[in-house]
Amino acid sequence: MNKDFLDLGQKLFDEKLSNSHLETRVSQTKNPVHVVYGGADRFTAETPHKFGKLALKSLETFAPNFVEFANALWLKGCDTLPNYSEIVADLEFRLLDNNEKLKRENYDAWFAQTIYNRVTEKLNCEPVEDFRIDFEDGYGIRSDDEEDNHALSASDELAKTENLKHCGIRIKSFQAETYKRAVRTLNLFINNLLQKNGGFLPDNFVVTLPKITRSEEVEVLGELLETLENQNNLPPNLIKIEIMIETPESILIMKDLVEAAKGRCISAHFGAYDYTASFGITAVHQHLRHEACNFARQMMQISLTPLHIYLSDSVTTEMPVPIHRGESLSAQQLKENNLAVHKAWRLHFNNVTNSQINGFYQSWDLHPAQLVARYAAVYSFFLESFNSQSIRLKGFMSKATKATMSGNRFDDAASAQGLLNYFLRGINCGALTESEVLESTTLTFNELQTASFVKIMENRQLKTS
């Protein structure tokens, strides 16, 4: 064995390769599963709570029990569930009486009821995880006086808002025709927010920049935020930037956009409708599963995932609202309302599920009733495959340990890391509990906290050597 050659190999690795391939794994920090965009003119401190109340009202009206809920969203196994209310009530009682027994005897009923209960609980305790006060498309073009007033009133209300763990504003674009207005709103909003909030910004506050075509736009926003921080004695790089990918130009320069932010950029949102419209795609064919959108999302993952930028998919524009209003509706009108709401719920449910399948664990909501389908999609995505993924991870852990003990190299760590990521994301979004994961896998609490399959196996090897 040539020791000099081996030493040279180690030296070259340390100098040039040791940091070239960072292990991809899920952050232990809880990322929001959605972002609600709402016009600045309508935002109040009660908006997040109001969204929850309206979402619960929609759920109670159009899916008053777990069977109707499952059928509305076409949850897995919904075709096996009973239709009679007395049987539904009996299943609900059995679930409360003995959850595990019902899970063994009637898994489909357990699954639907569990999703239903967790969605209801979520809408009661934390309906909105992230909110973007919108001065762009969701707000429109208004007079300077009107937007000035809304910049002040919305920042007043945000200073009074409680239990909103993530928030921010979307200003107008830095294109020539809206640049001055965007800067004016940014200045008014942040300075007034700091004044009303005792010199502090809310936790996880971001500024979203739309319709980017050049990296210089992000660079300018960063310099403006730096000035605001200096003027208000804030820590450097406190105010984060969120970029919107919704122009053909931005697709090609995403790494440049992040670099121009100089450490401020933490997330990127895909704007499907601006993006597809830029190619002349007509409204009837603008949707999240268009091939143009698939390409854009894949480019976002290729460019931004290695930079640890959190990605968000776009919006479902069909709203789950009844088509008939009033107190005295006919049976036919009530039926049509149900069908309209259920159809929009299913579309949003399917879009959210498709986003998660493709690695986008956040996307937009615009209407309170969309939260029903949002959380149903998030929770069912993880619960539906929980048992099979638990068995699979156990198998990987067992095989990896034996291979390590016998001196053979285990070469499927990437698959195992993917399984570990599944459990970590499920915990982070609230679909799974930590105790459920620990009980169903061979992981310990400390192993789960490492978030790294390679480190878990290395530690187990040390214990057995």
C-alpha positions as CSV (number, residue, x, y, z in Angstrom):
1,M,0.0,0.0,0.0
2,N,1.4,3.4,-1.1
3,K,1.0,5.6,2.1
4,D,2.2,8.7,0.3
5,F,-0.5,8.3,-2.3
6,L,-3.2,7.7,0.4
7,D,-2.0,10.8,2.3
8,L,-2.2,12.8,-1.0
9,G,-5.7,11.5,-1.6
10,Q,-6.8,12.6,1.9
11,K,-5.2,16.0,1.5
12,L,-7.0,16.6,-1.8
13,F,-10.3,15.5,-0.3
14,D,-9.9,17.8,2.6
15,E,-9.0,20.8,0.4
16,K,-11.4,20.3,-2.5
17,L,-14.1,17.7,-1.9
18,S,-15.1,17.5,1.7
19,N,-17.9,20.1,1.4
20,S,-18.8,19.4,-2.2
21,H,-21.7,17.1,-1.5
22,L,-23.8,18.1,1.5
23,E,-26.2,15.5,2.7
24,T,-29.8,16.5,1.9
25,R,-32.0,16.2,4.9
26,V,-35.0,17.9,6.5
27,S,-34.4,20.8,8.8
28,Q,-35.6,20.3,12.4
29,T,-37.1,23.8,12.1
30,K,-40.9,23.7,11.5
31,N,-41.7,25.1,8.1
32,P,-45.2,26.3,7.4
33,V,-47.2,24.0,5.1
34,H,-48.9,26.9,3.4
35,V,-49.0,30.7,3.0
36,V,-52.2,32.7,2.9
37,Y,-52.1,35.7,0.5
38,G,-54.6,38.4,1.4
39,G,-55.1,42.0,0.3
40,A,-53.6,44.6,2.6
41,D,-56.9,46.5,2.5
42,R,-58.6,43.6,4.3
43,F,-56.0,42.6,6.8
44,T,-56.7,43.0,10.5
45,A,-55.3,41.4,13.7
46,E,-58.3,39.1,13.7
47,T,-57.7,37.8,10.1
48,P,-55.9,34.5,11.1
49,H,-58.6,33.7,13.7
50,K,-61.4,34.7,11.3
51,F,-60.0,32.4,8.7
52,G,-60.2,29.5,11.1
53,K,-63.8,30.3,12.1
54,L,-64.9,30.5,8.5
55,A,-63.0,27.3,7.6
56,L,-64.7,25.4,10.5
57,K,-68.1,26.8,9.4
58,S,-67.5,25.5,5.9
59,L,-66.5,22.1,7.2
60,E,-69.5,21.9,9.5
61,T,-71.8,22.9,6.7
62,F,-70.5,20.8,3.8
63,A,-69.0,17.9,5.7
64,P,-70.6,17.6,9.1
65,N,-69.2,14.1,9.8
66,F,-66.1,12.1,8.8
67,V,-68.0,10.0,6.2
68,E,-69.2,13.0,4.2
69,F,-65.8,14.6,4.6
70,A,-64.1,11.5,3.2
71,N,-66.5,11.2,0.3
72,A,-66.2,14.9,-0.5
73,L,-62.4,14.6,-0.8
74,W,-62.3,11.0,-2.1
75,L,-60.0,9.9,0.7
76,K,-58.5,6.5,0.4
77,G,-61.1,3.9,1.4
78,C,-64.1,6.3,1.3
79,D,-66.0,3.8,-0.9
80,T,-66.1,1.3,2.0
81,L,-67.6,3.7,4.6
82,P,-71.3,3.5,5.7
83,N,-73.9,6.1,4.7
84,Y,-76.3,5.9,7.6
85,S,-75.9,8.5,10.3
86,E,-76.5,6.1,13.2
87,I,-73.6,3.9,12.0
88,V,-71.4,7.0,11.6
89,A,-72.1,8.0,15.2
90,D,-71.3,4.5,16.4
91,L,-68.0,4.5,14.6
92,E,-67.2,7.9,16.1
93,F,-67.9,6.6,19.6
94,R,-65.8,3.5,19.0
95,L,-62.9,5.7,17.8
96,L,-63.1,7.7,21.0
97,D,-63.5,4.5,23.1
98,N,-60.7,2.5,21.6
99,N,-58.7,4.1,18.8
100,E,-56.3,1.2,18.2
101,K,-59.1,-1.4,18.2
102,L,-61.1,0.5,15.5
103,K,-57.8,0.9,13.5
104,R,-57.4,-2.9,13.5
105,E,-61.1,-3.7,12.8
106,N,-62.0,-0.9,10.3
107,Y,-58.9,0.9,9.1
108,D,-60.7,3.0,6.5
109,A,-63.1,4.4,9.1
110,W,-60.2,5.0,11.5
111,F,-58.2,6.8,8.7
112,A,-61.1,9.1,7.7
113,Q,-62.0,9.9,11.2
114,T,-58.4,10.6,12.3
115,I,-57.9,13.0,9.3
116,Y,-61.2,14.7,10.1
117,N,-60.4,15.1,13.8
118,R,-56.9,16.5,13.1
119,V,-58.2,18.9,10.5
120,T,-60.8,20.2,13.0
121,E,-58.3,20.5,15.8
122,K,-55.9,22.4,13.5
123,L,-58.6,24.8,12.4
124,N,-59.4,25.5,16.0
125,C,-55.9,26.0,17.3
126,E,-53.7,27.3,14.4
127,P,-55.6,27.7,11.2
128,V,-53.0,30.0,9.6
129,E,-49.3,29.1,9.7
130,D,-48.0,31.9,7.4
131,F,-49.6,35.0,6.0
132,R,-48.5,37.4,3.3
133,I,-50.1,40.9,3.4
134,D,-50.4,41.6,-0.2
135,F,-49.8,44.9,-2.0
136,E,-49.5,43.3,-5.4
137,D,-51.9,41.2,-7.5
138,G,-54.2,40.5,-4.5
139,Y,-54.4,44.3,-3.9
140,G,-54.2,46.0,-7.3
141,I,-53.3,49.5,-8.4
142,R,-54.7,52.3,-6.2
143,S,-54.0,55.9,-5.6
144,D,-50.9,56.8,-3.6
145,D,-53.0,58.1,-0.7
146,E,-55.0,54.9,-0.5
147,E,-52.0,52.6,-0.5
148,D,-50.2,54.8,2.0
149,N,-53.2,54.5,4.3
150,H,-53.3,50.7,3.9
151,A,-49.5,50.4,4.5
152,L,-50.1,52.1,7.8
153,S,-53.3,50.4,8.8
154,A,-52.0,46.9,7.9
155,S,-48.8,47.4,9.8
156,D,-50.8,48.7,12.7
157,E,-52.9,45.5,12.7
158,L,-49.9,43.2,12.2
159,A,-48.3,44.7,15.4
160,K,-51.5,43.6,17.3
161,T,-51.6,40.1,15.7
162,E,-51.0,37.2,18.1
163,N,-50.1,33.6,17.4
164,L,-48.8,34.1,13.8
165,K,-45.5,32.4,13.7
166,H,-44.6,33.4,10.1
167,C,-45.6,36.5,8.2
168,G,-44.6,39.2,5.8
169,I,-45.6,41.5,3.0
170,R,-45.6,41.2,-0.8
171,I,-44.7,44.6,-2.3
172,K,-45.2,45.6,-5.9
173,S,-42.5,44.6,-8.4
174,F,-39.3,46.5,-9.0
175,Q,-40.2,47.1,-12.6
176,A,-39.9,50.8,-13.6
177,E,-43.7,51.5,-13.5
178,T,-44.2,50.2,-9.9
179,Y,-40.7,50.6,-8.4
180,K,-41.3,53.9,-6.6
181,R,-44.6,52.7,-5.2
182,A,-43.0,49.5,-3.9
183,V,-40.2,51.4,-2.2
184,R,-42.7,53.8,-0.6
185,T,-44.9,51.0,0.7
186,L,-41.9,49.1,2.1
187,N,-40.7,52.2,3.9
188,L,-44.1,53.1,5.4
189,F,-44.9,49.5,6.4
190,I,-41.7,48.5,8.1
191,N,-41.1,51.8,9.9
192,N,-44.6,52.0,11.2
193,L,-44.6,48.3,12.2
194,L,-41.4,48.9,14.2
195,Q,-42.8,52.0,15.9
196,K,-46.0,50.2,16.9
197,N,-44.2,47.0,17.9
198,G,-41.6,48.5,20.3
199,G,-38.8,48.5,17.8
200,F,-39.1,44.8,17.0
201,L,-40.3,42.9,13.9
202,P,-42.5,39.8,14.2
203,D,-40.7,36.4,14.1
204,N,-39.9,35.0,10.7
205,F,-40.8,38.2,8.9
206,V,-40.1,38.3,5.1
207,V,-40.5,40.7,2.2
208,T,-41.7,39.0,-1.0
209,L,-40.5,40.4,-4.3
210,P,-42.6,39.6,-7.3
211,K,-42.1,39.5,-11.1
212,I,-38.3,39.5,-11.0
213,T,-36.4,39.6,-14.3
214,R,-32.9,40.7,-13.2
215,S,-30.7,39.9,-10.2
216,E,-30.2,43.6,-9.7
217,E,-33.8,43.9,-8.4
218,V,-33.0,41.5,-5.5
219,E,-29.7,43.3,-4.9
220,V,-31.5,46.7,-4.6
221,L,-34.1,45.2,-2.2
222,G,-31.3,43.9,-0.1
223,E,-29.6,47.3,0.1
224,L,-32.9,49.0,1.0
225,L,-33.5,46.5,3.8
226,E,-30.0,47.0,5.0
227,T,-30.7,50.8,5.2
228,L,-33.9,50.2,7.1
229,E,-32.0,48.0,9.6
230,N,-29.3,50.6,10.1
231,Q,-31.8,53.4,10.6
232,N,-33.7,51.4,13.2
233,N,-30.8,49.8,15.0
234,L,-31.8,46.3,13.9
235,P,-29.3,43.4,13.6
236,P,-27.8,42.9,10.2
237,N,-29.7,40.6,7.8
238,L,-32.7,40.5,10.1
239,I,-35.2,41.2,7.4
240,K,-35.4,38.2,5.0
241,I,-36.2,38.1,1.3
242,E,-38.6,35.8,-0.5
243,I,-38.3,35.7,-4.3
244,M,-41.1,34.9,-6.6
245,I,-40.3,32.8,-9.7
246,E,-42.9,33.8,-12.2
247,T,-41.1,35.1,-15.2
248,P,-39.2,33.2,-17.9
249,E,-36.1,35.4,-17.1
250,S,-36.1,34.4,-13.4
251,I,-36.0,30.7,-14.2
252,L,-32.6,31.0,-15.8
253,I,-31.0,33.1,-13.0
254,M,-32.3,31.7,-9.8
255,K,-28.8,31.1,-8.3
256,D,-27.9,34.7,-9.2
257,L,-31.0,35.9,-7.4
258,V,-30.1,34.1,-4.2
259,E,-26.5,35.3,-4.5
260,A,-27.7,38.9,-5.0
261,A,-29.7,38.7,-1.7
262,K,-26.4,38.2,0.1
263,G,-27.7,35.7,2.7
264,R,-31.2,37.2,3.0
265,C,-33.1,34.9,0.7
266,I,-34.7,32.1,2.5
267,S,-37.6,31.0,0.3
268,A,-38.9,31.0,-3.3
269,H,-42.5,31.0,-4.4
270,F,-43.7,29.8,-7.8
271,G,-46.3,32.0,-9.5
272,A,-47.9,29.6,-12.0
273,Y,-50.4,32.0,-13.6
274,D,-48.0,34.9,-14.4
275,Y,-45.5,32.3,-15.6
276,T,-47.8,30.5,-18.0
277,A,-49.4,33.8,-19.2
278,S,-46.0,35.0,-20.2
279,F,-45.9,32.2,-22.8
280,G,-49.3,33.1,-24.3
281,I,-51.0,30.1,-22.6
282,T,-54.8,30.9,-22.5
283,A,-56.7,31.0,-19.2
284,V,-58.6,27.8,-19.9
285,H,-55.3,25.9,-20.0
286,Q,-53.6,27.7,-17.1
287,H,-53.3,25.2,-14.2
288,L,-50.7,23.8,-11.8
289,R,-50.1,20.6,-13.7
290,H,-49.4,22.2,-17.1
291,E,-46.1,20.9,-18.5
292,A,-44.7,24.5,-18.4
293,C,-45.3,24.5,-14.6
294,N,-43.7,21.1,-14.2
295,F,-40.6,22.3,-15.9
296,A,-40.4,25.5,-13.8
297,R,-40.8,23.5,-10.6
298,Q,-38.1,21.1,-11.5
299,M,-35.8,24.0,-12.4
300,M,-36.5,25.5,-9.0
301,Q,-35.5,22.2,-7.3
302,I,-32.4,21.9,-9.4
303,S,-31.2,25.4,-8.7
304,L,-32.5,26.2,-5.2
305,T,-32.7,23.0,-3.2
306,P,-28.9,22.6,-2.9
307,L,-28.9,26.2,-1.6
308,H,-31.4,25.3,1.2
309,I,-34.0,27.7,-0.1
310,Y,-37.5,26.6,1.0
311,L,-39.8,26.2,-2.0
312,S,-43.5,27.0,-2.3
313,D,-45.8,25.9,-5.1
314,S,-48.5,28.1,-6.5
315,V,-52.3,28.6,-6.0
316,T,-55.5,26.8,-6.7
317,T,-57.8,29.5,-8.1
318,E,-61.2,27.7,-7.9
319,M,-62.7,28.6,-4.6
320,P,-64.8,26.3,-2.4
321,V,-67.8,28.6,-2.1
322,P,-71.5,27.9,-2.5
323,I,-73.1,29.1,-5.8
324,H,-76.5,29.9,-4.1
325,R,-76.8,32.3,-1.2
326,G,-79.7,33.0,1.1
327,E,-81.7,31.4,3.9
328,S,-84.5,29.7,2.0
329,L,-82.7,27.5,-0.5
330,S,-84.4,24.6,-2.2
331,A,-83.2,21.0,-1.9
332,Q,-81.8,21.2,-5.4
333,Q,-79.9,24.4,-4.6
334,L,-78.5,22.9,-1.4
335,K,-77.3,19.9,-3.4
336,E,-75.7,22.2,-6.0
337,N,-73.9,24.1,-3.2
338,N,-72.5,20.8,-1.8
339,L,-71.3,19.7,-5.2
340,A,-69.6,23.1,-5.9
341,V,-67.8,23.1,-2.6
342,H,-66.8,19.5,-2.8
343,K,-65.5,19.8,-6.3
344,A,-63.3,22.8,-5.4
345,W,-62.1,21.0,-2.2
346,R,-61.1,18.0,-4.3
347,L,-59.2,20.1,-6.8
348,H,-57.3,21.9,-4.1
349,F,-56.7,18.6,-2.2
350,N,-55.3,17.0,-5.4
351,N,-53.1,20.0,-6.2
352,V,-51.6,20.1,-2.7
353,T,-51.0,16.3,-2.8
354,N,-49.4,16.6,-6.2
355,S,-47.1,19.4,-4.9
356,Q,-46.0,17.2,-2.0
357,I,-45.4,14.2,-4.3
358,N,-43.1,16.5,-6.3
359,G,-41.2,17.8,-3.2
360,F,-43.0,21.1,-2.7
361,Y,-44.3,21.0,0.9
362,Q,-45.8,24.4,0.9
363,S,-48.2,26.2,-1.5
364,W,-50.7,29.0,-1.4
365,D,-54.2,29.5,0.0
366,L,-56.5,32.4,-0.8
367,H,-59.8,31.5,0.9
368,P,-60.7,30.3,4.4
369,A,-62.5,27.3,3.1
370,Q,-59.4,26.1,1.2
371,L,-57.9,25.3,4.6
372,V,-60.2,22.3,4.9
373,A,-58.7,20.7,1.8
374,R,-55.2,22.0,2.7
375,Y,-54.8,20.2,6.0
376,A,-56.7,17.1,4.8
377,A,-54.2,16.8,2.0
378,V,-51.2,17.3,4.2
379,Y,-52.3,14.9,6.9
380,S,-53.5,12.2,4.6
381,F,-50.3,12.4,2.5
382,F,-48.3,11.2,5.5
383,L,-50.9,9.0,7.3
384,E,-51.8,7.1,4.2
385,S,-48.4,5.5,3.9
386,F,-47.3,5.5,7.5
387,N,-47.5,1.8,8.1
388,S,-45.7,0.8,5.0
389,Q,-43.0,3.4,5.5
390,S,-42.5,2.3,9.1
391,I,-42.0,-1.3,8.0
392,R,-39.6,-0.3,5.2
393,L,-37.5,1.9,7.5
394,K,-37.3,-0.9,10.1
395,G,-36.0,-3.2,7.3
396,F,-33.4,-0.7,6.2
397,M,-32.2,-0.1,9.7
398,S,-31.9,-3.9,10.3
399,K,-30.1,-4.6,7.1
400,A,-27.7,-1.6,7.5
401,T,-26.7,-2.7,11.0
402,K,-26.0,-6.3,9.9
403,A,-24.1,-5.1,6.8
404,T,-22.0,-2.8,9.0
405,M,-21.3,-5.5,11.5
406,S,-20.2,-7.9,8.8
407,G,-17.8,-5.4,7.3
408,N,-19.8,-4.9,4.1
409,R,-20.8,-1.5,2.9
410,F,-24.4,-0.6,2.9
411,D,-25.1,1.2,-0.4
412,D,-28.8,2.3,-0.1
413,A,-28.4,5.1,2.4
414,A,-30.2,7.6,0.0
415,S,-33.4,5.5,0.1
416,A,-33.2,5.3,3.9
417,Q,-32.6,9.0,4.2
418,G,-35.7,9.6,2.1
419,L,-37.7,7.4,4.5
420,L,-36.3,9.4,7.5
421,N,-37.2,12.6,5.7
422,Y,-40.8,11.4,5.4
423,F,-41.1,10.9,9.1
424,L,-39.4,14.2,9.9
425,R,-41.7,16.1,7.6
426,G,-44.7,14.3,8.9
427,I,-43.8,15.4,12.5
428,N,-43.0,19.0,11.4
429,C,-46.3,19.5,9.7
430,G,-48.4,17.9,12.5
431,A,-49.6,14.9,10.5
432,L,-47.6,12.5,12.7
433,T,-46.7,12.7,16.4
434,E,-43.2,12.1,17.6
435,S,-44.4,9.2,19.8
436,E,-46.2,7.5,16.9
437,V,-42.9,7.6,14.9
438,L,-40.7,6.3,17.7
439,E,-43.2,3.6,18.6
440,S,-43.5,2.3,15.0
441,T,-39.8,2.4,14.1
442,T,-36.6,1.3,15.7
443,L,-35.4,4.9,16.1
444,T,-34.7,6.5,19.4
445,F,-35.5,10.1,20.2
446,N,-31.8,11.2,19.9
447,E,-31.5,9.4,16.6
448,L,-34.5,11.1,15.2
449,Q,-33.0,14.5,16.2
450,T,-29.9,13.9,14.1
451,A,-32.1,13.9,11.0
452,S,-29.3,11.9,9.2
453,F,-29.5,8.2,8.4
454,V,-25.7,8.1,7.9
455,K,-25.0,9.5,11.3
456,I,-27.5,7.1,12.9
457,M,-25.8,4.2,11.3
458,E,-22.3,5.5,12.2
459,N,-23.4,5.8,15.9
460,R,-24.9,2.4,15.9
461,Q,-21.7,1.0,14.5
462,L,-19.7,2.6,17.2
463,K,-21.9,1.1,19.8
464,T,-21.5,-2.4,18.4
465,S,-17.8,-2.2,17.7
